[in-house]
Amino acid sequence: MRHAKSDWQSGADSDFDRPLNKRGRRAAVDMGQVLKKRGAPPQRVVSSPALRARQTVERVFLQTGWRLDRLRFDDTLYLADLDRLLALCHEHEDCDSLMLVGHNPGLEELLVHLCGDDIGRTRKGKLFTTANIAVIGHHGGRVDGRDGAHLVDLIRPR
């Protein structure tokens, strides 16, 4: 999941401290409701500690009722690139389902790396916009490329 829409006009001291805007807060709640209806929660959720990601996760967890012991924050997920995201997947191979909450361009690069680039862009040509959730299935083995991965669903707000 990519964090929801952030507030560029917030006056935050740094990119790391930028909060969600009104639309982002609403989208995070909406996506939490979608995830609740989908059934079983991921075994583990690993999130960037950046404020906008933390606020997204907080709203998702409030809507879904997921247990907080499923949640971990990882400093290396903040603006992580493809190699770091793949490494994170490998670090959590002990769980059956993993949800990463982070940032572009890394998450979009991971999605394209695993599932290809022909998976449905918006009318504006964007792929992994804010608050999007990509559900990726995997057929075992290491998460390295398209061999065993396939896109199950791409969920967008609205």
Phi, psi and omega in degrees: 000134172272143178305157178286175186300129182262166184260100180289343182260014187287340184082015179301147181291335182210166176301320181301327185264009181287126182274175172286150172269182183301313179299320179295318178298318179294316181295321179297319176297313180301317181290328174297320178294321177298313181296323178299318180290337183283349175103227190305133178284162173295152179295326182217142174239124178242124186237150167297145177276000178301146186306314183296326177287317179299317180293325176296309181300318180302314181291322177297312181295323178297322181285321186275333185077014179300148178288137182293340179289353175279346190262135173225145173254139182228116182304329184284352178279343178294114180056034181295144176269179183304314182299317179293321180295319176297318178298320177298318177301316179296322180295338183246027179293348180284351179251153183283330180217135185229135175243123174260137175238114185203221195228159167270157008277352186302313182296321177295320177298320177296315179300312180294319180300317184277326191238354182093170186263357186257046187250013173108088177273159176288174178299334179271005177085009180270151182254299187245083183279177184299143180066011176288150175233124174256124176260117185244125175270152181217139185263029178094173183078188181281145177277092182238324184198198188286353184312305185246003184258146175209149180282121177273317183198146172238110187256124179241147176300154179082000000 
